Amino acid sequence: FGPHPLGVAAQWTATMSGMYQIDAFFQDVQDCCQDRTPLGEILLNGVSLFGPTRVGTLAANTKLDYNNTLNLNDGDTLHFVVKGGSDSTQVSATIQIVPEPSAIALFALGLFGLGCTRRRQA
């Protein structure tokens, strides 16, 4: 991802609707900004996931964690934003779709059916 005028360090777009597990953190790896404190923020379609008053402030060698499950629609976009920082502020995110219970149940039913079929053949 390239530089962005709003301080966006990375962006991600959901390719299908569903539940997603978001595990992310911002970390300032050195004391880069004595006159300003970097802020880490995650936006969902332009709205902060931290709420209007809770934007994380980073000191040197500290982390701001975000771990949550979100119901996203196809095309929803997450922006990972660093404001007031420098190149020493790192952003890391892992985003995984959470299988729906009905899909897990169908998979289990299929395995059960295969087991019954093998038992009949034996």
N, C-alpha and C positions, 0 to 999 in steps of 0.2 A: 504494500500500500504506500502511496506517495503522500507527501505533505498535503495538508488540507487547511484552508484558511480559518476554519472553526476550531482547529486543534485536534481534529479526528485522527487518531493513530491507526485505527482499523475500523472496517465496517464489514458486516455479515448480513446476508439476506436469506430468509427462510425460503426453501424451495417447495415446501408442502406444509399444509396445516397440521397442527398436532402439538403435543406437549414436548417441550425441550428443556433439558437440564443445562443450565448456564453456570459454569465455574470459571471465574475470572479474577484477576488481581492486577493492580497497578503497584509498581515498586519504584521508588527513587533510589538508585544505586550509589549515588554520591551526593554530598552536600553541594549542589550546583548553584543554588539560587538564594543567596543570603538576603537579597532585597525583595524576593518574592517566593511564595510557597506554591509548588505545583499542586493542582487539583485533578483528581481522577473522577470521571463521571461516565455512566453508561446511559445512552438514550435509546428508547424504543420508539421508532417513528417520530423522533424529535422531542419526546417527553422523557424527562429524567426518571430512571427507575429508583433512584434514591429519594425521590420526593423533592418538593421545592426548597426545603431548608437543609437537607442533609447531602451535601457534596463532600466527598472525602478529601481531607488535607493530608499531604504526605510530608514527613520529615525524612532526613537522610536515612537510608537503610531500613525503611519501614514499608509495610504492605497495607493496601486497602483491598480487602477481599469482598467479592460478591458471589454468593452461591444461592441459586433459586431455581425453581421449576416454573416455566412460563408457558401459557397457552398462546401459541403464535399462529397467525394466519399466513397463507401463501403470500409472499411478497413483503412481509413485515421486515423491517431493517433495524439492526442493532448497530449503534455507533459507539465506539470506545474512544472517549475524548480525554485529552490531556490539556489543561489550561495553565498557562504560566510556568510551565516546566522547561526542560531543555532536552537534549538528546540522551540524558542519563535516566530519564523516566521510561521504564519498561512496562509494556502491557502484554498480558498473556490471557488467553481465553480458550476454554474447551466447551464446545456446544454439541450436545448429543440429543437425538430424538429419543423420547421415552416410549417404549412399546406400549400400545393400548392393551388393557386386560383382555379384550375380546380376541386380539391377535394371539396372545399367549395361550388362551383357552383353545383356540383352533389348532395351534401347533401341538398342544398336549393331546388333543383329541386325535389328531393325525398320527402321532406316535403310538397312542393306544390302539388305533386301528391297524397299524403295521404290525404291532405285537400280536394282536389276535389273528391276523392273516398268517403270520409265521407259525403260530402255534397249530393252526389247522393243517398246514402243510407238513408238519413234522410227524 
